[in-house]
């Protein structure tokens, strides 16, 4: 059912296509410029390695590693895009990934421009698109070097929300209370009506399938959009359109979520209505068939499971527990990593305002504007799910604030034009009002973007450590570095890492953190070898796991459950076994692929959380982490008495390690406070920590002579004091 908005006489006298093209260019240009402000600051050599820019987000390396074929996943949409661009341009993969997010991110604003154009308020598309793509929750995740799926994650809601609103507009009243006096529906035979509806919704369902491929988690948003749209259509359907509209939504859902079966079902349902006109003419028969088809397709697609999955994910993101749920055959309590991940950490109210709308005034003004807009244009309720996601980011995590810009942009800009049109304001004045609103919107965004500076997630020397391992280690080797840098290891070293951004839940987190946090080289090496051998055994027992079949560039057993052996023992025996590794030799398969332990100065920023997870009690689900603090401000060292003095406190030390390019210096005092400090003269950083933290392997293997860790570890790459890589030996 094609529906063209009437052209009002007060529209600016120019080609209608011009009123679409100009807002699109403005939105794309402004959004692009906001992201290029920091480009000059990326020029220094220390922000590059071998002609490639360093990335500013951990996940960028996942897509880059997959694109070059050194990841456990190599067939995702963004990987294919990077691979194609690399093949066509011959440009370094890192540079393509560096610029790609700022090129893709502005696209999310274009559907809003089209929606405004079709709603006969083209001036509203500019501000809505700029706010949708410029809100800080989205902009900060789509800067230079932030190669990730976020451009798809926002473009898809903008696209599908626009498509559903435009599709349903001819079918519903324009008011909640009274019938619409707009353009009457064209008179069509029931056969033509159902054929047109099937064509539109099946095509829209196929677009949904493409969206799932581009961003696999978009199914949750699209499902919620369809549900809201269905609710509005059922309540506000024009006379004689409710059955046709429900038919269309069921076809859309079937094709989008049912795959080939759903597509076949949609064609079958369409054929019934086309070739058996009595069904369409008989309300009872038509409704019975629709209800029957709806129940069948919901069962086939597992709608109840999808709903429960969405609810479960949302509950998990609220971080109700610090304990990873135990498996069904054991009471082993493992830590949950969610509370330590920045993008799922809670957002306070000022940051919520800033990331969604720029400030509190625009936030509440936009919230009120959205209520007005959905009162005047009910179908804009379709965007309500992402409004809820963004508002509840104070509990779900700051990642969800990225969705707020679309809703607030639509609310403020569409709401303003709707209000001005209701007052009879002419197009020229409406355009001027939108320009003023755009300035108000951009002002707080510009204030932040103008102060942004490069922040790569790992320094060049750490990346060089991985590149050195690419030359010195066999392809089947595995690297044990902290999970945040797992993807970077897979890209630069071309080797599998024990954990990464996709493998960091309790079973992966516990052994990795223990290796970093223990003060026993023997326990660290034995845990690495025990876990690897356990994975080999698990793989041999269940080698047909679908997840493992995807790993074709390294050892398939690396993706096996890493704590299956411990879980089989139960909590008491597992805890005893782990503790015994400190003193008792461990006989495991010496034929396993080489394992490397990589430590870095970067770990000191994460040391508290690493120690928290590494000093975990499998019996109680409690942690007893070490303590560490970075000293800031003006610092003085009293070398005679062993005291660090700041403007707020004086800290007596038992020892001080001074690290520099001239080698380590170690000083001790008899203050008896159990506190230690590390002073990096190269970076001018000072960390103070307790004995538990100081004696951990992530500290000692970075700053102490490597022979202290023999015979369990052998140093193979040394970039002291920034990064070191050790080979795990076969010493029992």
C-alpha positions in Angstrom: 0.0 0.0 0.0 1.9 3.0 -1.2 1.3 6.1 0.6 2.6 9.5 -0.4 2.4 12.5 2.0 0.6 15.5 0.5 2.7 18.4 -0.5 1.6 21.5 1.4 1.4 24.8 -0.2 3.7 26.4 2.5 6.7 24.2 1.5 9.8 26.0 0.4 9.5 26.4 -3.4 12.1 24.0 -4.7 12.3 20.4 -5.9 10.9 17.9 -3.4 14.0 15.9 -3.8 16.1 18.9 -2.9 14.4 19.0 0.5 15.4 15.4 1.0 19.0 15.7 -0.3 20.0 18.8 1.6 19.1 17.5 5.1 20.8 14.2 4.3 24.0 16.0 3.3 23.9 18.3 6.4 23.4 15.4 8.8 26.1 13.3 7.2 28.5 16.3 7.0 28.0 17.5 10.6 28.2 14.0 12.0 31.4 13.3 10.1 33.1 16.6 11.1 32.3 16.0 14.8 34.3 12.7 14.5 37.2 14.1 12.6 38.1 16.9 15.1 40.6 14.7 16.8 42.3 13.4 13.6 45.3 15.7 13.8 46.2 14.4 17.2 46.6 10.8 15.8 49.7 11.7 13.8 52.5 11.0 16.3 54.5 7.8 15.6 53.9 6.3 19.0 50.2 6.0 18.0 51.1 3.7 15.0 52.9 0.5 14.4 54.3 -0.6 11.1 52.3 2.0 9.3 49.0 1.1 11.0 47.1 3.2 13.5 46.5 1.6 16.9 42.9 1.0 17.7 40.9 2.8 20.4 38.7 -0.1 21.4 39.4 -3.7 22.3 36.7 -5.1 20.0 38.1 -3.5 16.9 40.8 -6.2 17.0 38.2 -8.9 17.0 36.9 -7.8 13.6 40.4 -7.2 12.3 41.6 -10.6 13.5 38.6 -12.3 12.0 39.1 -10.4 8.7 42.6 -11.7 8.4 41.5 -15.2 9.5 43.2 -15.4 13.0 40.1 -15.5 15.2 37.6 -18.1 16.4 35.1 -16.3 14.2 35.8 -15.3 10.6 32.5 -15.0 8.9 30.8 -12.0 10.5 29.5 -9.1 8.4 32.0 -6.5 9.6 34.8 -8.9 9.0 33.7 -9.5 5.5 33.4 -5.7 4.9 37.0 -5.2 6.2 38.3 -8.1 4.1 36.6 -6.7 1.0 37.9 -3.2 1.5 41.4 -4.5 2.3 41.4 -6.5 -1.0 40.1 -3.7 -3.1 42.2 -0.9 -1.7 45.3 -2.8 -0.6 45.4 -0.4 2.4 46.6 -1.8 5.8 43.8 -3.5 7.7 44.5 -1.3 10.7 44.0 2.0 8.8 40.8 0.8 7.2 39.4 -0.2 10.6 40.6 3.2 12.0 38.6 5.3 9.6 35.6 3.0 8.9 33.5 3.9 12.0 33.5 7.6 11.3 32.4 6.9 7.7 29.6 4.5 8.7 28.3 6.2 11.9 26.6 9.2 10.2 24.4 6.8 8.1 22.2 6.2 11.1 20.8 9.7 10.6 19.7 9.3 7.0 16.5 7.2 7.7 15.3 10.0 10.0 15.8 12.5 7.2 13.6 10.3 5.0 11.0 9.9 7.7 10.8 13.7 8.1 10.5 14.1 4.4 7.7 11.6 4.1 5.9 13.3 7.1 6.0 16.6 5.2 8.4 18.2 7.7 11.8 17.9 5.9 13.3 20.6 8.1 12.9 18.3 11.2 15.2 15.6 9.7 18.3 17.7 10.1 18.2 18.2 13.8 16.9 14.6 14.4 19.7 13.1 12.4 22.4 15.3 14.0 21.2 14.5 17.5 20.7 10.8 16.6 24.3 10.4 15.3 25.9 13.1 17.5 24.6 12.1 21.0 27.7 11.4 23.1 26.5 7.9 24.0 26.9 7.0 20.3 29.6 9.5 19.2 32.1 8.3 21.8 31.6 4.7 20.6 32.1 5.6 16.9 35.2 7.8 16.9 38.4 7.2 15.0 39.8 3.8 15.9 36.5 2.5 17.4 35.8 -0.1 14.7 32.8 -2.1 16.0 29.2 -2.9 15.1 27.8 0.2 16.8 27.1 2.0 13.4 24.9 -1.0 12.5 23.5 -1.2 15.9 22.0 2.3 15.6 21.4 2.4 11.8 19.1 -0.7 12.1 16.7 0.8 14.7 16.5 4.0 12.7 15.9 2.1 9.5 13.3 -0.4 10.8 11.5 2.2 12.9 11.2 4.5 9.9 10.0 1.6 7.7 7.4 0.4 10.2 6.0 3.9 10.7 5.8 4.6 7.0 4.3 1.2 6.3 1.6 1.5 9.0 0.7 5.2 8.4 -2.0 4.5 5.8 -3.5 1.9 8.0 -4.1 3.7 11.3 -5.9 6.8 12.5 -3.8 9.9 13.2 -5.2 10.3 16.6 -5.8 8.1 19.7 -9.4 9.4 20.2 -10.9 10.5 16.8 -10.8 9.2 13.3 -8.4 10.8 10.9 -9.5 13.2 8.2 -6.5 12.7 6.1 -6.2 11.2 2.6 -8.8 8.4 2.2 -7.5 4.9 1.4 -7.7 4.0 -2.3 -10.4 1.5 -3.1 -8.9 -1.9 -3.9 -10.2 -5.4 -4.3 -9.4 -7.7 -1.4 -7.0 -9.7 -3.7 -5.0 -6.6 -4.7 -5.0 -5.4 -1.1 -3.5 -8.6 0.3 -1.1 -8.9 -2.6 0.2 -5.4 -2.1 0.5 -6.0 1.7 2.3 -9.3 1.2 4.8 -7.7 -1.2 5.7 -4.9 1.2 6.0 -6.9 4.4 7.8 -9.8 2.9 10.4 -7.4 1.4 10.6 -5.7 4.8 11.1 -9.1 6.4 14.0 -9.8 4.1 15.5 -6.4 5.0 15.2 -7.6 8.6 17.2 -10.8 7.8 19.9 -8.6 6.3 19.9 -6.6 9.5 20.4 -9.7 11.6 23.4 -10.5 9.5 24.9 -7.0 9.9 24.3 -7.0 13.6 23.1 -10.2 15.2 21.6 -8.6 18.3 19.3 -6.4 16.2 16.7 -9.1 16.4 15.8 -8.0 19.9 15.1 -4.5 18.8 13.3 -5.4 15.6 11.1 -7.8 17.6 10.2 -5.1 20.1 9.5 -2.7 17.3 7.1 -5.1 15.6 5.4 -5.8 18.9 4.8 -2.1 19.6 3.7 -1.4 16.0 1.3 -4.3 16.1 -0.2 -2.9 19.3 -0.8 0.5 17.8 -2.2 -0.9 14.6 -4.6 -3.1 16.5 -5.9 -0.2 18.6 -6.0 2.5 15.9 -6.6 0.6 12.7 -8.8 2.4 10.1 -12.1 0.6 9.4 -11.6 -2.4 7.2 -7.8 -2.5 7.6 -7.2 -4.3 10.9 -7.2 -7.8 9.4 -5.0 -6.8 6.5 -2.5 -5.0 8.8 -2.3 -8.1 11.1 -1.8 -10.2 8.0 1.1 -8.0 7.0 2.8 -8.0 10.4 2.6 -11.7 10.6 4.2 -12.1 7.2 6.9 -9.6 8.2 7.6 -11.5 11.5 7.6 -14.9 9.7 10.1 -13.9 7.1 12.4 -12.0 9.5 12.5 -14.6 12.2 11.4 -17.8 10.6 14.1 -18.2 7.9 13.1 -20.3 4.9 10.2 -21.9 6.8 8.9 -18.5 7.7 9.3 -17.3 4.1 7.4 -20.4 2.8 4.7 -19.9 5.4 4.3 -16.2 4.4 3.9 -17.3 0.7 1.5 -20.0 1.7 -0.6 -17.6 3.8 -0.7 -15.1 1.0 -1.8 -17.7 -1.5 -4.7 -18.7 0.7 -6.0 -15.2 0.9 -5.4 -14.6 -2.9 -6.9 -17.8 -4.3 -9.6 -18.4 -1.7 -11.3 -15.0 -1.6 -14.1 -16.3 0.7 -11.5 -16.3 3.5 -10.9 -12.5 3.0 -14.6 -11.8 2.8 -15.5 -13.8 5.8 -14.1 -12.1 9.0 -14.4 -15.3 11.1 -12.5 -17.4 8.6 -9.9 -14.7 8.0 -9.3 -14.2 11.7 -9.2 -17.9 12.5 -6.6 -18.4 9.8 -4.5 -15.5 11.0 -4.6 -16.7 14.6 -3.7 -20.2 13.6 -0.8 -19.0 11.5 0.4 -16.7 14.2 0.4 -19.4 16.8 2.2 -21.8 14.4 4.9 -19.3 13.4 5.4 -18.2 17.0 6.0 -21.8 18.0 8.3 -22.5 15.1 10.4 -19.4 15.8 10.4 -20.0 19.5 9.0 -16.5 20.4 8.7 -17.5 24.0 12.4 -18.4 24.1 13.3 -15.1 22.4 11.3 -13.2 25.0 13.0 -15.1 27.8 16.4 -14.5 26.3 15.8 -10.8 26.1 14.6 -10.7 29.7 17.5 -12.9 30.9 20.1 -10.6 29.2 18.5 -7.5 30.7 18.5 -9.1 34.1 22.2 -10.1 33.7 23.1 -6.6 32.7 21.7 -5.3 35.9 24.5 -7.2 37.6 22.4 -8.8 40.4 25.3 -11.0 41.5 29.0 -11.1 41.5 28.9 -14.9 41.1 28.8 -16.7 37.7 25.8 -19.1 37.7 27.1 -22.7 38.4 26.5 -25.5 35.9 23.8 -28.0 36.6 26.1 -30.8 37.8 28.2 -28.8 40.3 28.0 -26.2 43.0 31.3 -24.6 41.8 31.0 -20.8 42.3 32.9 -18.8 39.7 33.2 -15.0 39.4 31.1 -12.9 37.1 33.0 -10.4 34.9 30.1 -8.0 34.1 30.8 -5.7 37.0 34.3 -4.9 35.8 33.4 -4.1 32.1 33.3 -0.4 31.5 30.5 -0.5 28.9 28.1 -2.3 31.2 28.9 -0.2 34.3 26.1 1.8 35.7 25.6 5.5 34.7 24.8 8.2 37.1 22.1 10.8 36.3 24.4 13.7 35.1 26.2 11.3 32.7 22.9 9.9 31.6 21.8 13.4 30.6 25.1 14.2 28.9 25.3 11.0 26.9 21.7 11.0 25.7 20.8 14.6 25.1 23.8 16.8 26.1 22.3 18.2 29.3 19.4 17.8 31.8 17.3 20.6 30.2 17.3 19.0 26.8 16.7 15.6 28.4 13.5 16.6 30.1 12.4 18.8 27.3 12.8 16.0 24.9 11.0 13.5 27.2 8.0 15.9 27.2 8.3 16.4 23.5 8.2 12.7 22.9 4.9 12.4 24.9 3.5 15.2 22.8 4.7 13.6 19.6 3.2 10.2 20.3 -0.1 11.9 21.2 -0.2 13.6 17.9 1.4 10.8 15.9 0.8 7.5 17.7 3.0 5.4 15.4 6.1 7.1 16.8 5.5 4.9 19.9 7.4 2.4 17.8 10.7 4.0 19.1 9.7 3.4 22.7 11.8 0.3 23.3 15.1 2.1 22.6 13.9 5.0 24.7 13.5 2.5 27.6 16.9 1.0 26.9 18.6 4.4 26.9 16.9 5.7 30.1 17.5 2.5 32.0 21.2 2.6 31.1 21.7 3.9 34.6 21.4 0.2 35.5 22.0 -1.7 32.2 25.2 0.1 31.4 26.4 3.1 29.5 26.5 1.3 26.2 22.7 1.6 25.9 22.8 5.4 26.0 23.7 5.3 22.3 20.1 4.7 21.5 18.8 7.8 23.2 19.9 10.2 20.6 17.5 8.9 18.0 14.4 9.2 20.3 15.4 12.6 21.7 16.3 13.9 18.2 12.9 12.7 16.8 11.1 14.0 19.9 12.6 17.5 19.9 12.8 18.1 16.1 9.7 16.3 14.9 7.8 17.5 17.9 8.8 21.1 17.2 7.7 21.0 13.6 4.4 19.2 14.5 3.7 21.9 17.0 4.6 24.8 14.7 2.5 23.3 11.9 -0.4 23.0 14.2 0.0 26.7 14.9 0.0 27.5 11.2 3.7 28.6 11.1 5.0 28.8 7.6 7.9 26.6 6.3 10.5 29.3 6.3 10.0 30.1 10.0 9.9 26.4 10.8 13.3 26.0 9.1 14.7 28.9 11.1 13.4 27.4 14.3 15.0 24.1 13.5 18.4 25.8 12.8 18.2 27.4 16.3 17.4 24.0 17.8 20.3 22.4 16.0 22.7 25.0 17.5 21.3 24.2 20.9 21.7 20.5 20.3 25.3 20.7 18.9 26.6 23.1 21.5 27.1 20.6 24.4 28.3 17.9 21.9 30.9 20.2 20.4 32.1 21.2 23.9 33.0 17.5 24.5 34.3 16.6 21.0 36.6 19.5 20.9 38.4 18.2 24.0 38.8 14.6 22.8 42.2 13.1 22.4 43.5 9.8 21.1 43.3 6.9 23.6 44.5 3.6 22.1 43.7 0.6 24.2 47.3 -0.7 24.2 50.6 1.1 23.6 52.8 0.4 20.6 55.3 -1.6 22.7 52.6 -4.0 23.8 51.5 -4.5 20.2 55.2 -5.0 19.3 55.4 -7.7 21.9 52.6 -9.6 20.2 54.3 -9.0 16.8 57.5 -10.4 18.2 55.6 -13.5 19.3 54.3 -13.9 15.8 58.0 -14.4 14.7 59.1 -16.6 17.6 56.2 -18.9 18.4 54.6 -21.7 16.4 51.1 -21.1 15.0 49.5 -23.6 17.4 50.8 -21.7 20.4 48.4 -19.9 22.8 48.9 -16.7 24.6 47.8 -16.1 28.2 47.5 -12.3 28.6 44.7 -10.6 30.4 41.4 -11.0 28.5 41.0 -7.3 27.5 43.9 -7.7 25.1 43.0 -11.1 23.7 41.7 -9.8 20.4 44.8 -7.6 20.0 46.9 -10.7 20.6 45.0 -12.6 17.9 45.5 -9.8 15.4 49.1 -8.8 16.0 50.5 -12.2 17.0 48.2 -14.3 14.8 47.9 -16.7 17.7 44.9 -17.8 19.8 44.6 -16.2 23.2 43.2 -18.1 26.2 40.5 -15.4 26.8 39.2 -12.4 25.0 36.2 -10.1 24.8 34.0 -13.1 23.8 35.5 -15.7 26.2 35.7 -14.1 29.6 32.9 -15.4 31.7 33.5 -17.4 34.9 35.1 -20.6 33.5 37.7 -18.5 31.5 38.0 -15.7 34.0 39.0 -17.8 37.1 42.0 -19.7 35.8 43.3 -16.6 33.9 43.1 -14.3 36.9 44.6 -16.9 39.2 47.7 -17.2 36.9 48.1 -13.4 37.1 47.4 -13.1 40.9 49.2 -16.0 42.5 52.6 -15.4 44.1 53.8 -18.9 43.1 55.4 -19.4 39.7 54.8 -23.1 40.1 51.1 -22.7 40.6 50.8 -20.3 37.7 52.6 -22.7 35.3 50.7 -25.7 36.6 47.3 -24.0 36.3 48.1 -23.1 32.6 49.2 -26.7 31.8 46.3 -28.3 33.8 43.7 -26.1 32.1 45.2 -26.8 28.6 45.3 -30.6 29.2 41.7 -30.4 30.6 40.5 -28.7 27.5 42.2 -31.4 25.3 40.4 -34.1 27.3 37.1 -32.3 27.0 37.5 -31.9 23.3 38.3 -35.5 22.8 35.2 -36.5 24.7 33.0 -34.1 22.8 34.8 -33.1 19.6 31.6 -32.3 17.7 30.7 -29.1 19.5 29.6 -26.6 16.9 31.6 -23.8 18.4 34.8 -25.7 18.0 34.2 -26.5 14.4 34.5 -22.8 13.6 38.1 -22.8 14.8 40.2 -23.8 11.8 43.4 -21.7 12.1 44.6 -23.0 15.5 44.0 -25.9 17.9 40.2 -26.8 18.2 40.5 -27.8 21.8 41.3 -24.2 22.8 37.5 -23.4 22.7 36.6 -26.3 25.0 35.2 -25.7 28.5 38.3 -24.6 30.5 37.1 -25.6 34.0 35.3 -28.8 33.2 37.8 -30.9 35.2 37.5 -28.6 38.2 33.7 -28.7 38.1 33.7 -32.5 37.9 35.7 -32.6 41.1 33.2 -30.4 43.0 34.1 -27.3 45.0 36.1 -28.9 47.9 38.3 -31.1 45.8 38.7 -28.4 43.2 39.9 -25.8 45.8 42.3 -28.4 47.3 43.7 -29.2 43.8 44.3 -25.6 42.9 46.0 -24.9 46.3 48.1 -28.1 45.9 49.6 -26.8 42.7 51.8 -24.5 44.7 53.8 -27.4 46.1 52.8 -30.6 44.4 54.2 -31.5 40.9 51.5 -32.0 38.3 51.8 -34.7 35.7 50.0 -33.6 32.5 50.3 -34.2 28.8 53.7 -32.8 27.8 52.7 -33.0 24.1 50.4 -30.0 24.4 51.0 -26.9 22.1 53.2 -24.2 23.6 51.7 -21.8 26.0 52.9 -18.3 26.6 52.3 -16.0 29.5 52.3 -12.3 28.7 52.5 -9.5 31.3 52.2 -5.8 30.7 52.4 -2.5 32.5 48.9 -1.9 31.2 47.7 -4.6 33.7 48.5 -2.3 36.6 45.4 -0.2 35.7 43.3 -3.3 35.9 45.2 -4.9 38.8 42.5 -4.6 41.4 40.0 -6.5 39.3 42.5 -9.1 38.2 43.4 -9.7 41.9 39.7 -9.7 42.8 39.0 -12.5 40.3 42.3 -14.3 41.0 41.9 -14.5 44.8 38.5 -16.2 44.5 37.2 -18.9 46.8 35.4 -21.7 44.9 33.6 -22.7 48.1 32.1 -19.4 49.2 32.1 -17.4 46.0 33.9 -14.6 47.8 37.1 -12.7 46.9 40.0 -11.4 48.9 41.9 -9.1 46.5 45.1 -7.2 47.0 45.0 -3.5 47.1 46.6 -1.0 44.7 46.5 2.7 44.2 48.0 5.0 41.6 49.4 8.2 43.3 48.3 11.4 41.6 49.2 15.0 42.0 52.5 16.4 43.5 54.5 13.5 44.9 57.8 13.5 47.0 59.9 10.5 47.7 61.8 10.4 51.1 64.4 7.8 50.1 66.1 7.9 53.6 63.0 7.0 55.5 61.1 5.2 52.8 58.0 7.5 52.7 55.9 8.7 49.8 54.5 12.1 50.5 51.6 13.7 48.7 49.5 16.8 49.5 47.0 14.6 51.4 49.0 11.8 53.0 52.4 10.3 53.9 52.7 6.6 53.2 55.6 4.6 54.8 56.9 1.8 52.5 58.6 -1.5 53.0 60.1 -1.4 49.5 60.4 0.7 46.4 61.1 -0.5 42.9 62.3 2.1 40.4 62.0 1.0 36.8 63.7 2.8 33.9 65.5 2.1 30.7 68.7 1.7 32.8 67.3 -1.3 34.6 65.6 -1.9 37.9 66.5 -0.5 41.3 65.2 -2.0 44.5 65.2 -0.3 48.0 63.8 -1.7 51.2 63.0 -0.2 54.7 61.9 -1.6 58.0 58.6 0.3 58.3 56.6 -2.9 58.8 53.5 -1.5 57.1 53.4 -4.2 54.4 53.2 -1.5 51.6 55.3 -1.4 48.5 55.6 1.1 45.6 56.7 0.9 42.0 57.9 4.1 40.3 58.1 4.1 36.6 60.5 6.9 35.7 59.6 6.7 32.0 55.9 7.3 32.4 56.2 9.2 35.7 53.7 6.8 37.3 53.8 5.6 40.9 51.7 2.7 42.2 51.4 1.8 45.9 50.2 -1.7 46.8 50.0 -4.2 49.6 52.1 -7.4 49.8 49.5 -9.6 48.1 49.4 -7.4 45.0 53.1 -6.8 45.0 54.0 -10.5 45.1 51.6 -11.5 42.3 53.0 -12.8 39.0 51.5 -9.9 37.0 53.8 -7.6 39.0 56.9 -9.7 39.7 57.2 -11.2 36.2 57.2 -7.7 34.8 59.8 -6.1 37.0 62.0 -8.9 38.5 64.9 -10.8 37.0 63.4 -13.5 34.8 65.5 -16.3 36.4 63.4 -15.9 39.5 60.6 -17.8 37.7 62.7 -20.8 36.5 62.3 -23.6 35.9 58.6 -23.0 35.2 58.9 -20.0 32.9 61.4 -19.0 30.2 61.6 -15.4 29.1 61.3 -15.1 25.3 60.3 -11.5 24.6 61.6 -8.7 26.8 60.4 -5.1 26.5 61.1 -4.2 30.1 59.4 -2.4 31.8 56.4 -2.3 29.5 55.8 -5.9 28.5 57.3 -9.4 28.7 56.4 -12.8 27.3 57.3 -16.1 28.9 57.2 -19.6 27.6 55.6 -22.1 30.0 58.1 -25.0 30.3 57.4 -28.6 30.9 58.7 -28.6 34.4 56.4 -30.7 36.6 
